[in-house]
């Protein structure tokens, strides 16, 4: 996850206090934890656990408004590539143990992950 978060870009400009990679990793928490809103993510971002998980030294990692500002200008190509690779890796993990030696391998889409 850290690699994919580090290559994401948004349009907030170069002089930002919170890196885009931190925003992306914070946003990934929402579906992973079942938080139902950005407000729930915002509340988590104010905790010590969030600072430790995201490697932030700021008193509050980010706010819901910072997340929204970044999301408005987030470049979607990098996100799409990360999701495509994650899905391909998940399919590989699912099919490898059950694949029989005599069964032909499925043709896989070639994406550089």
Steps between C-alpha positions, in 0.01 A plus 500: 500500500780740584644478147168576333422782740841658438445537124158666518466867407242769558468861391552669834843624398852445627476696826268270695547396860338159457643283220262343250629157603372561854160606363474188283598271788247673726229453237588130470410462867132575436402182312755288685352587839139546401487869589179626345600862440791738465397640836579158655838504324555857624433386858748214460762735350502689830619196696843376599431176313453694174824694550688174560333312213561780249840607634395857575648727764221756469250522791224421249596309185241672277142621511194407299525832313864425407392158375227659289732767354749232402232267359365780279832521315634145540635358175297188435744315271723400792204388707365291214838333449529421872150351510561297184822356642340427838218313326744301288707409805184394687396278208846341493483426872150351461576278200855377569423252782200349319648478151569142394824421321313360200259795471609773258580834658258784429630771272578801719495863405853639490544803724828609648443495875 
